[in-house]
Amino acid sequence: LTKDQSSSIDLIIASDVVFLASMLNSLLNTVEALFKESASNNPSLILSFQRRDAKDGEESVAFTTVKGVIAAVEERGWKLDCLAWRPVTVRKETDGVVTDDKSEVFVFEMKPQ
């Protein structure tokens, strides 16, 4: 786009792209830049992710946590709504043994205010 053109981004959808904690701020920085350039009055990000922090819980350094998502969004002054939450069964393989494990999937809507 040229300076005379403006984009109009109303909705960005991202699924399972922030499983590592280091990915979250990069995604939010990119979305924030797109929102600032958008001519839309009410852009939003729909983000879904599966909880992967079961071993370390909310103190996980490696994996994105629900607490981490909430903190990152609040730090930007954005509005956050949880649109959906579901428990899921995930098949895991450890040392050649496949087992079923419990996890959760969240869908959040984030908007600048």
C-alpha positions, 0 to 999 in steps of 0.5 A: 500500500502507498501512503495515500491508500489505507488498509481496513483490517477488521479481523485477524484470526490466529490459531495455535501460533503462540505455544512458546512464550517467546512468540506471544509478544512478537505476534501482539507487536505485529497485530498492533502495528497492523491495527495502527495502520488500519482504517477500521474503527474496531479491529480485533484479533481472535486467538486460539491456543492449546494450554501446554504448560501442564508440567510447570503450570502458570509458572512455565517459562517455555510455554504460553500461559493463560496468565501470560496472555492476559498480562500481555494484553492488559499491558497494551491496554487492550480489551480481552474476552474469553469466547470459548474454553474446552477441555481436550484429550491430547495424544502424547508419545514418550519413549515410544509409549502413546498415552492420552493426556488432558489439556485445554483450548482457549479462544480469546478476542482482543481489541485495542481500546 
